[in-house]
Amino acid sequence: MALIAAEEQWNQYRGPNADGTSAATGLPTKWSETENVKWRAPIRGKAWSSPVVWNQQIWLTTAPADGKELFAICLDRETGKVLHDVKVFDVASPQYCHDRNSYASCTPFVEADRVYVHYGVHGTACLDTKTGKVLWTRNDLECNHHRGAGSSPIVWQDLLILTFDGFDVQYVVALDKETGKTVWKTDRGFNYGTDNGDVMKAYGTPRVVEVGGQLELVSPSAGSTAAYDPRTGKELWQVKSGGMNAAGRPVVSKDTAFIGTADGGMHLFAVKLGGRGDVTGTHVNWKLAKGYPRYASPILVDGLLYMGNEQGIITCVDAETGEVKYQNRLGGLFMSSPVYADGKLYFFAEEGICHVIKPGPEFVSLAENKLAGGFMASPAIAGKALILRTKDAVVCVAE
């Protein structure tokens, strides 16, 4: 147990560094349905939330396809055995959810003794990780997601920060993580240039960074990308980046963030952090118009930015200049966000194929592996194992 406690905790969407990277070593390069599979745990329902890990526990959410019940599930990391299976909410009349989405797509955030689960407008809850007991709930935060929710919760200090970018309302709200009570709420207030709520919705997950002593909650959305003071919710700066349906989490390198706008707008852009007010014309360093991902987050390794999109194309870009180093069509559809560890990049396609790639300015394939079920959720890393959620199971892959 002492060895496990010393490891990184894959505690949130995109892991301990919020960017898909890990210091783990000894991860497998090759696997199949039978090779290097330590265990497989079937998961009922239809849900795209990614697994999170704290010591011996793996947490994830699920729901039936009709969204009328919302669950939190905890698995034993060593065996895949179900430790907790908690119905968190009953929903009498769920909002419409697009077939490509699910009623449990938001990834939990886990700490030593608490896990925070979020299902968009249908509810947010805090559970005790030892007992599975629900400690508090909120289901009074209004929003018409129009296609279903997708933004994951994050914890910063004593706050649980949630993002609601809907058809009707768009706001960021911070709750006291101990009680669930609202600490601050900031309406986006963007000029979308239209009354059509469909172009106001988004699915992004923010992250908190510090630049020059200034703390910034960098939050992609539709129409614009903004940064807020995480303590108060006050807007610090805004880029009129355009687009809608932004889903990726920002990637940060020193004083620069790399942000996608999904459909339309700048597509993928690099913005210098630390600004104030409208920084559209002063802080955007470069833009990428082709090869950007609509769904998956990019990943940064040694000054190179990698991304996989829904056309099955892997793009590698110089993070400093935006110069494209390569674009390689592998096929498949990348909804899942990639991870990096142990000198290897892992890209998981909806069709069930994982492409293992060597980082560098030229494309080098190390392996192609396939598991039945296919991938919508992003992977987690735990020790020397990959924790992979397929459409119907969680699979532990380790040598």
Disulfide bonds with the S-S distance in Angstrom:
none
